[in-house]
Amino acid sequence: MPEFDKNIDVNYQYKLNGIYNEWSSLSETPYVNLNNLPFGDYTFEVRSVGAFKYGVHNSTQLEFKVLPSFTQT
């Protein structure tokens, strides 16, 4: 079982399939703002880099839908 050390530098990368298809630049910020997305289905992926001192990439994804506004229906 890996040991966690709060002094480890963790960086993050994300992509939003259909909008940002390539991984973002590395960032220490553990969040991202996604504004003004057109309606549709999306898969957001995020991964950590360097979490266990070995460059292991832990990733996860979240599928979500942006509904059209009432003026678009």
Backbone hydrogen bonds, N-H to C=O, Kabsch-Sander energy under -0.5 kcal/mol:
donor,donor_aa,acceptor,acceptor_aa,energy
8,I,5,D,-1.9
10,V,8,I,-0.6
11,N,49,V,-1.9
12,Y,27,S,-3.0
13,Q,47,R,-1.9
15,K,45,E,-2.1
16,L,20,Y,-1.2
17,N,15,K,-0.6
17,N,43,T,-2.1
19,I,16,L,-2.7
20,Y,16,L,-2.4
21,N,19,I,-0.6
24,S,14,Y,-2.2
27,S,12,Y,-1.6
34,L,32,V,-0.5
35,N,33,N,-0.6
40,G,66,V,-1.9
42,Y,64,F,-3.0
43,T,17,N,-0.5
44,F,62,L,-3.1
45,E,15,K,-2.9
46,V,60,T,-2.3
47,R,13,Q,-2.4
48,S,58,N,-2.4
49,V,11,N,-2.6
50,G,56,V,-0.6
51,A,56,V,-0.8
53,K,50,G,-1.1
58,N,48,S,-1.0
58,N,56,V,-0.7
59,S,57,H,-0.6
60,T,46,V,-2.2
62,L,44,F,-2.6
64,F,42,Y,-2.2
66,V,40,G,-2.8
67,L,65,K,-0.6
72,Q,69,S,-1.9
73,T,70,F,-0.7
